[in-house]
Amino acid sequence: MHAFSLALTPTSERISAAAMKQEIHPTLNPVIFVDGQHEIVTRSTMKSGETRAVNGVDHFVVHIDISSYTHPFYTGKQRLVDTAGRIERFKARYAKK
């Protein structure tokens, strides 16, 4: 199983808490998103009836169908775009005018 943890440093927590207006933002809960094979440990506004302790902290467990690990169209690779062919066609079309 792969687990990813999003952790904030104490300094960033103090800065963001001081800069935010009080009582208008939702509470962020510790959450584990599970897609069957992978787990993502983070914070979210989501809750569930199932909990699991991680490092002594209870996290809500949210089961999801698709994540960035299992999305069928996500390959992690960039595709090259044929910009040279497009530019040549544009120049050929408007060179006549």
N, CA, C and O atoms as a GROMACS GRO file, in nm:
protein
  388
    1MET      N    1   0.082  -0.118   0.000
    1MET     CA    2   0.000   0.000   0.000
    1MET      C    3   0.087   0.124   0.000
    1MET      O    4   0.189   0.131   0.068
    2HIS      N    5   0.044   0.221  -0.077
    2HIS     CA    6   0.112   0.349  -0.081
    2HIS      C    7   0.034   0.448   0.004
    2HIS      O    8  -0.088   0.453  -0.003
    3ALA      N    9   0.103   0.525   0.084
    3ALA     CA   10   0.036   0.628   0.164
    3ALA      C   11   0.107   0.760   0.141
    3ALA      O   12   0.230   0.766   0.139
    4PHE      N   13   0.029   0.862   0.125
    4PHE     CA   14   0.082   0.996   0.104
    4PHE      C   15   0.032   1.082   0.217
    4PHE      O   16  -0.088   1.082   0.247
    5SER      N   17   0.120   1.156   0.281
    5SER     CA   18   0.080   1.238   0.394
    5SER      C   19   0.105   1.385   0.362
    5SER      O   20   0.213   1.422   0.318
    6LEU      N   21   0.005   1.466   0.385
    6LEU     CA   22   0.015   1.610   0.368
    6LEU      C   23   0.027   1.670   0.506
    6LEU      O   24  -0.069   1.670   0.583
    7ALA      N   25   0.144   1.722   0.538
    7ALA     CA   26   0.167   1.776   0.671
    7ALA      C   27   0.205   1.922   0.662
    7ALA      O   28   0.282   1.962   0.574
    8LEU      N   29   0.151   2.002   0.752
    8LEU     CA   30   0.186   2.143   0.758
    8LEU      C   31   0.286   2.165   0.869
    8LEU      O   32   0.278   2.101   0.974
    9THR      N   33   0.377   2.255   0.847
    9THR     CA   34   0.473   2.288   0.952
    9THR      C   35   0.403   2.376   1.054
    9THR      O   36   0.305   2.443   1.022
   10PRO      N   37   0.452   2.379   1.177
   10PRO     CA   38   0.389   2.463   1.279
   10PRO      C   39   0.385   2.611   1.238
   10PRO      O   40   0.290   2.682   1.272
   11THR      N   41   0.487   2.658   1.167
   11THR     CA   42   0.489   2.798   1.124
   11THR      C   43   0.376   2.827   1.027
   11THR      O   44   0.306   2.927   1.042
   12SER      N   45   0.357   2.740   0.926
   12SER     CA   46   0.251   2.765   0.828
   12SER      C   47   0.113   2.754   0.892
   12SER      O   48   0.021   2.824   0.850
   13GLU      N   49   0.096   2.669   0.993
   13GLU     CA   50  -0.032   2.661   1.062
   13GLU      C   51  -0.061   2.790   1.138
   13GLU      O   52  -0.175   2.837   1.138
   14ARG      N   53   0.041   2.848   1.202
   14ARG     CA   54   0.020   2.973   1.276
   14ARG      C   55  -0.014   3.087   1.181
   14ARG      O   56  -0.101   3.168   1.210
   15ILE      N   57   0.055   3.094   1.067
   15ILE     CA   58   0.032   3.202   0.972
   15ILE      C   59  -0.107   3.190   0.912
   15ILE      O   60  -0.180   3.288   0.906
   16SER      N   61  -0.145   3.071   0.867
   16SER     CA   62  -0.275   3.056   0.802
   16SER      C   63  -0.389   3.074   0.901
   16SER      O   64  -0.494   3.127   0.864
   17ALA      N   65  -0.372   3.031   1.025
   17ALA     CA   66  -0.477   3.046   1.125
   17ALA      C   67  -0.495   3.193   1.162
   17ALA      O   68  -0.608   3.237   1.185
   18ALA      N   69  -0.387   3.269   1.166
   18ALA     CA   70  -0.397   3.410   1.202
   18ALA      C   71  -0.456   3.492   1.088
   18ALA      O   72  -0.523   3.592   1.112
   19ALA      N   73  -0.432   3.451   0.963
   19ALA     CA   74  -0.478   3.528   0.847
   19ALA      C   75  -0.624   3.500   0.813
   19ALA      O   76  -0.686   3.582   0.746
   20MET      N   77  -0.679   3.390   0.856
   20MET     CA   78  -0.816   3.353   0.821
   20MET      C   79  -0.916   3.422   0.913
   20MET      O   80  -0.890   3.442   1.031
   21LYS      N   81  -1.031   3.459   0.857
   21LYS     CA   82  -1.139   3.514   0.937
   21LYS      C   83  -1.197   3.402   1.023
   21LYS      O   84  -1.205   3.287   0.979
   22GLN      N   85  -1.237   3.436   1.142
   22GLN     CA   86  -1.289   3.336   1.235
   22GLN      C   87  -1.433   3.299   1.201
   22GLN      O   88  -1.511   3.384   1.158
   23GLU      N   89  -1.469   3.174   1.221
   23GLU     CA   90  -1.605   3.119   1.213
   23GLU      C   91  -1.669   3.125   1.075
   23GLU      O   92  -1.792   3.114   1.065
   24ILE      N   93  -1.592   3.142   0.967
   24ILE     CA   94  -1.651   3.136   0.833
   24ILE      C   95  -1.596   3.021   0.751
   24ILE      O   96  -1.651   2.989   0.646
   25HIS      N   97  -1.489   2.960   0.797
   25HIS     CA   98  -1.425   2.852   0.721
   25HIS      C   99  -1.465   2.717   0.780
   25HIS      O  100  -1.482   2.705   0.901
   26PRO      N  101  -1.480   2.615   0.696
   26PRO     CA  102  -1.516   2.482   0.746
   26PRO      C  103  -1.399   2.419   0.822
   26PRO      O  104  -1.283   2.456   0.802
   27THR      N  105  -1.432   2.327   0.906
   27THR     CA  106  -1.330   2.256   0.983
   27THR      C  107  -1.268   2.147   0.897
   27THR      O  108  -1.339   2.069   0.834
   28LEU      N  109  -1.136   2.142   0.894
   28LEU     CA  110  -1.065   2.038   0.819
   28LEU      C  111  -1.036   1.923   0.913
   28LEU      O  112  -0.972   1.940   1.017
   29ASN      N  113  -1.084   1.805   0.876
   29ASN     CA  114  -1.068   1.684   0.956
   29ASN      C  115  -0.957   1.598   0.898
   29ASN      O  116  -0.935   1.599   0.776
   30PRO      N  117  -0.886   1.523   0.983
   30PRO     CA  118  -0.790   1.427   0.928
   30PRO      C  119  -0.865   1.314   0.858
   30PRO      O  120  -0.955   1.253   0.916
   31VAL      N  121  -0.827   1.285   0.732
   31VAL     CA  122  -0.901   1.188   0.650
   31VAL      C  123  -0.802   1.097   0.578
   31VAL      O  124  -0.691   1.139   0.543
   32ILE      N  125  -0.843   0.973   0.557
   32ILE     CA  126  -0.770   0.879   0.472
   32ILE      C  127  -0.862   0.844   0.356
   32ILE      O  128  -0.969   0.788   0.376
   33PHE      N  129  -0.820   0.878   0.233
   33PHE     CA  130  -0.894   0.839   0.114
   33PHE      C  131  -0.838   0.706   0.067
   33PHE      O  132  -0.718   0.693   0.045
   34VAL      N  133  -0.925   0.606   0.050
   34VAL     CA  134  -0.884   0.472   0.011
   34VAL      C  135  -0.950   0.437  -0.121
   34VAL      O  136  -1.072   0.443  -0.133
   35ASP      N  137  -0.868   0.400  -0.222
   35ASP     CA  138  -0.925   0.363  -0.352
   35ASP      C  139  -0.914   0.214  -0.378
   35ASP      O  140  -0.926   0.171  -0.493
   36GLY      N  141  -0.892   0.135  -0.278
   36GLY     CA  142  -0.882  -0.009  -0.294
   36GLY      C  143  -0.739  -0.057  -0.273
   36GLY      O  144  -0.715  -0.146  -0.192
   37GLN      N  145  -0.644   0.003  -0.345
   37GLN     CA  146  -0.504  -0.037  -0.333
   37GLN      C  147  -0.418   0.070  -0.266
   37GLN      O  148  -0.318   0.038  -0.202
   38HIS      N  149  -0.456   0.195  -0.280
   38HIS     CA  150  -0.375   0.306  -0.232
   38HIS      C  151  -0.450   0.385  -0.125
   38HIS      O  152  -0.572   0.387  -0.121
   39GLU      N  153  -0.372   0.450  -0.039
   39GLU     CA  154  -0.429   0.535   0.064
   39GLU      C  155  -0.364   0.672   0.057
   39GLU      O  156  -0.243   0.684   0.041
   40ILE      N  157  -0.445   0.776   0.070
   40ILE     CA  158  -0.396   0.913   0.072
   40ILE      C  159  -0.436   0.973   0.205
   40ILE      O  160  -0.555   0.988   0.233
   41VAL      N  161  -0.339   1.008   0.287
   41VAL     CA  162  -0.364   1.066   0.418
   41VAL      C  163  -0.354   1.217   0.404
   41VAL      O  164  -0.250   1.270   0.366
   42THR      N  165  -0.463   1.288   0.436
   42THR     CA  166  -0.468   1.432   0.420
   42THR      C  167  -0.573   1.490   0.514
   42THR      O  168  -0.619   1.422   0.606
   43ARG      N  169  -0.611   1.614   0.490
   43ARG     CA  170  -0.720   1.677   0.566
   43ARG      C  171  -0.830   1.716   0.468
   43ARG      O  172  -0.803   1.754   0.354
   44SER      N  173  -0.955   1.706   0.514
   44SER     CA  174  -1.068   1.736   0.428
   44SER      C  175  -1.188   1.773   0.514
   44SER      O  176  -1.188   1.750   0.635
   45THR      N  177  -1.290   1.830   0.452
   45THR     CA  178  -1.414   1.857   0.522
   45THR      C  179  -1.504   1.734   0.528
   45THR      O  180  -1.606   1.735   0.597
   46MET      N  181  -1.467   1.629   0.456
   46MET     CA  182  -1.548   1.507   0.452
   46MET      C  183  -1.536   1.429   0.583
   46MET      O  184  -1.435   1.435   0.652
   47LYS      N  185  -1.642   1.357   0.614
   47LYS     CA  186  -1.645   1.269   0.732
   47LYS      C  187  -1.706   1.136   0.691
   47LYS      O  188  -1.770   1.126   0.586
   48SER      N  189  -1.685   1.036   0.772
   48SER     CA  190  -1.748   0.906   0.749
   48SER      C  191  -1.769   0.838   0.883
   48SER      O  192  -1.721   0.885   0.986
   49GLY      N  193  -1.841   0.727   0.880
   49GLY     CA  194  -1.866   0.653   1.002
   49GLY      C  195  -1.748   0.566   1.043
   49GLY      O  196  -1.740   0.522   1.157
   50GLU      N  197  -1.658   0.540   0.949
   50GLU     CA  198  -1.542   0.455   0.975
   50GLU      C  199  -1.422   0.542   1.010
   50GLU      O  200  -1.396   0.643   0.944
   51THR      N  201  -1.349   0.504   1.115
   51THR     CA  202  -1.229   0.577   1.155
   51THR      C  203  -1.113   0.480   1.172
   51THR      O  204  -1.132   0.361   1.194
   52ARG      N  205  -0.993   0.535   1.163
   52ARG     CA  206  -0.871   0.457   1.183
   52ARG      C  207  -0.768   0.549   1.247
   52ARG      O  208  -0.756   0.665   1.209
   53ALA      N  209  -0.692   0.497   1.343
   53ALA     CA  210  -0.590   0.577   1.411
   53ALA      C  211  -0.459   0.571   1.333
   53ALA      O  212  -0.412   0.463   1.297
   54VAL      N  213  -0.401   0.688   1.307
   54VAL     CA  214  -0.270   0.699   1.242
   54VAL      C  215  -0.186   0.789   1.331
   54VAL      O  216  -0.219   0.906   1.352
   55ASN      N  217  -0.078   0.735   1.382
   55ASN     CA  218   0.011   0.808   1.474
   55ASN      C  219  -0.065   0.867   1.592
   55ASN      O  220  -0.037   0.979   1.635
   56GLY      N  221  -0.162   0.792   1.645
   56GLY     CA  222  -0.238   0.835   1.761
   56GLY      C  223  -0.351   0.931   1.732
   56GLY      O  224  -0.417   0.977   1.825
   57VAL      N  225  -0.374   0.965   1.606
   57VAL     CA  226  -0.481   1.057   1.568
   57VAL      C  227  -0.587   0.981   1.490
   57VAL      O  228  -0.555   0.910   1.394
   58ASP      N  229  -0.714   0.994   1.531
   58ASP     CA  230  -0.822   0.927   1.459
   58ASP      C  231  -0.850   0.999   1.328
   58ASP      O  232  -0.871   1.121   1.326
   59HIS      N  233  -0.850   0.923   1.218
   59HIS     CA  234  -0.878   0.976   1.084
   59HIS      C  235  -1.007   0.914   1.033
   59HIS      O  236  -1.032   0.795   1.055
   60PHE      N  237  -1.090   0.994   0.966
   60PHE     CA  238  -1.207   0.939   0.898
   60PHE      C  239  -1.158   0.864   0.774
   60PHE      O  240  -1.067   0.911   0.706
   61VAL      N  241  -1.217   0.749   0.745
   61VAL     CA  242  -1.180   0.669   0.628
   61VAL      C  243  -1.289   0.688   0.523
   61VAL      O  244  -1.406   0.655   0.547
   62VAL      N  245  -1.251   0.741   0.406
   62VAL     CA  246  -1.344   0.766   0.297
   62VAL      C  247  -1.303   0.678   0.179
   62VAL      O  248  -1.193   0.694   0.126
   63HIS      N  249  -1.390   0.587   0.138
   63HIS     CA  250  -1.362   0.499   0.025
   63HIS      C  251  -1.403   0.570  -0.104
   63HIS      O  252  -1.514   0.622  -0.115
   64ILE      N  253  -1.311   0.571  -0.202
   64ILE     CA  254  -1.336   0.636  -0.330
   64ILE      C  255  -1.312   0.537  -0.442
   64ILE      O  256  -1.236   0.442  -0.426
   65ASP      N  257  -1.378   0.558  -0.556
   65ASP     CA  258  -1.363   0.468  -0.669
   65ASP      C  259  -1.238   0.497  -0.750
   65ASP      O  260  -1.167   0.405  -0.790
   66ILE      N  261  -1.210   0.625  -0.775
   66ILE     CA  262  -1.099   0.664  -0.861
   66ILE      C  263  -1.015   0.769  -0.791
   66ILE      O  264  -1.069   0.863  -0.732
   67SER      N  265  -0.884   0.753  -0.797
   67SER     CA  266  -0.793   0.854  -0.744
   67SER      C  267  -0.688   0.884  -0.851
   67SER      O  268  -0.693   0.829  -0.961
   68SER      N  269  -0.593   0.969  -0.818
   68SER     CA  270  -0.488   0.999  -0.914
   68SER      C  271  -0.400   0.877  -0.940
   68SER      O  272  -0.330   0.873  -1.041
   69TYR      N  273  -0.402   0.779  -0.851
   69TYR     CA  274  -0.324   0.657  -0.872
   69TYR      C  275  -0.392   0.562  -0.971
   69TYR      O  276  -0.324   0.493  -1.047
   70THR      N  277  -0.526   0.560  -0.970
   70THR     CA  278  -0.596   0.458  -1.049
   70THR      C  279  -0.679   0.515  -1.164
   70THR      O  280  -0.748   0.440  -1.232
   71HIS      N  281  -0.674   0.646  -1.187
   71HIS     CA  282  -0.752   0.705  -1.295
   71HIS      C  283  -0.706   0.649  -1.428
   71HIS      O  284  -0.586   0.651  -1.456
   72PRO      N  285  -0.796   0.598  -1.511
   72PRO     CA  286  -0.753   0.530  -1.633
   72PRO      C  287  -0.686   0.620  -1.736
   72PRO      O  288  -0.611   0.571  -1.821
   73PHE      N  289  -0.710   0.751  -1.732
   73PHE     CA  290  -0.652   0.839  -1.832
   73PHE      C  291  -0.528   0.911  -1.782
   73PHE      O  292  -0.462   0.979  -1.860
   74TYR      N  293  -0.496   0.900  -1.656
   74TYR     CA  294  -0.378   0.965  -1.603
   74TYR      C  295  -0.256   0.875  -1.623
   74TYR      O  296  -0.252   0.763  -1.571
   75THR      N  297  -0.158   0.923  -1.698
   75THR     CA  298  -0.038   0.843  -1.722
   75THR      C  299   0.085   0.905  -1.660
   75THR      O  300   0.188   0.838  -1.645
   76GLY      N  301   0.078   1.032  -1.623
   76GLY     CA  302   0.194   1.099  -1.566
   76GLY      C  303   0.291   1.147  -1.671
   76GLY      O  304   0.396   1.202  -1.637
   77LYS      N  305   0.259   1.128  -1.799
   77LYS     CA  306   0.347   1.168  -1.908
   77LYS      C  307   0.284   1.284  -1.984
   77LYS      O  308   0.161   1.293  -1.996
   78GLN      N  309   0.368   1.371  -2.035
   78GLN     CA  310   0.318   1.480  -2.117
   78GLN      C  311   0.317   1.437  -2.262
   78GLN      O  312   0.401   1.359  -2.306
   79ARG      N  313   0.219   1.488  -2.335
   79ARG     CA  314   0.212   1.459  -2.478
   79ARG      C  315   0.271   1.576  -2.555
   79ARG      O  316   0.252   1.692  -2.517
   80LEU      N  317   0.342   1.547  -2.662
   80LEU     CA  318   0.396   1.652  -2.747
   80LEU      C  319   0.290   1.695  -2.847
   80LEU      O  320   0.222   1.611  -2.907
   81VAL      N  321   0.277   1.823  -2.864
   81VAL     CA  322   0.179   1.877  -2.958
   81VAL      C  323   0.253   1.915  -3.085
   81VAL      O  324   0.362   1.972  -3.080
   82ASP      N  325   0.194   1.884  -3.199
   82ASP     CA  326   0.256   1.912  -3.328
   82ASP      C  327   0.236   2.060  -3.362
   82ASP      O  328   0.153   2.094  -3.446
   83THR      N  329   0.312   2.147  -3.296
   83THR     CA  330   0.296   2.291  -3.322
   83THR      C  331   0.362   2.331  -3.452
   83THR      O  332   0.316   2.424  -3.518
   84ALA      N  333   0.470   2.264  -3.490
   84ALA     CA  334   0.538   2.300  -3.615
   84ALA      C  335   0.446   2.278  -3.735
   84ALA      O  336   0.442   2.362  -3.825
   85GLY      N  337   0.373   2.170  -3.739
   85GLY     CA  338   0.280   2.142  -3.848
   85GLY      C  339   0.168   2.243  -3.854
   85GLY      O  340   0.126   2.284  -3.962
   86ARG      N  341   0.118   2.284  -3.739
   86ARG     CA  342   0.010   2.382  -3.734
   86ARG      C  343   0.059   2.518  -3.785
   86ARG      O  344  -0.012   2.586  -3.859
   87ILE      N  345   0.178   2.557  -3.745
   87ILE     CA  346   0.231   2.687  -3.788
   87ILE      C  347   0.255   2.689  -3.938
   87ILE      O  348   0.224   2.788  -4.004
   88GLU      N  349   0.309   2.581  -3.992
   88GLU     CA  350   0.333   2.574  -4.137
   88GLU      C  351   0.202   2.581  -4.215
   88GLU      O  352   0.196   2.648  -4.318
   89ARG      N  353   0.100   2.513  -4.169
   89ARG     CA  354  -0.030   2.518  -4.237
   89ARG      C  355  -0.089   2.658  -4.231
   89ARG      O  356  -0.147   2.706  -4.329
   90PHE      N  357  -0.074   2.725  -4.116
   90PHE     CA  358  -0.123   2.862  -4.102
   90PHE      C  359  -0.052   2.955  -4.200
   90PHE      O  360  -0.116   3.035  -4.268
   91LYS      N  361   0.081   2.945  -4.207
   91LYS     CA  362   0.159   3.030  -4.297
   91LYS      C  363   0.123   3.002  -4.442
   91LYS      O  364   0.111   3.095  -4.521
   92ALA      N  365   0.105   2.878  -4.479
   92ALA     CA  366   0.072   2.842  -4.617
   92ALA      C  367  -0.066   2.896  -4.655
   92ALA      O  368  -0.086   2.939  -4.769
   93ARG      N  369  -0.160   2.892  -4.562
   93ARG     CA  370  -0.295   2.939  -4.590
   93ARG      C  371  -0.300   3.090  -4.610
   93ARG      O  372  -0.367   3.139  -4.700
   94TYR      N  373  -0.230   3.162  -4.525
   94TYR     CA  374  -0.237   3.309  -4.530
   94TYR      C  375  -0.126   3.374  -4.612
   94TYR      O  376  -0.124   3.496  -4.625
   95ALA      N  377  -0.034   3.297  -4.665
   95ALA     CA  378   0.070   3.351  -4.752
   95ALA      C  379   0.012   3.388  -4.889
   95ALA      O  380   0.065   3.475  -4.958
   96LYS      N  381  -0.096   3.322  -4.926
   96LYS     CA  382  -0.160   3.348  -5.055
   96LYS      C  383  -0.233   3.482  -5.055
   96LYS      O  384  -0.248   3.542  -5.162
   97LYS      N  385  -0.276   3.530  -4.942
   97LYS     CA  386  -0.358   3.651  -4.935
   97LYS      C  387  -0.277   3.777  -4.934
   97LYS      O  388  -0.333   3.886  -4.928
   0.00000   0.00000   0.00000
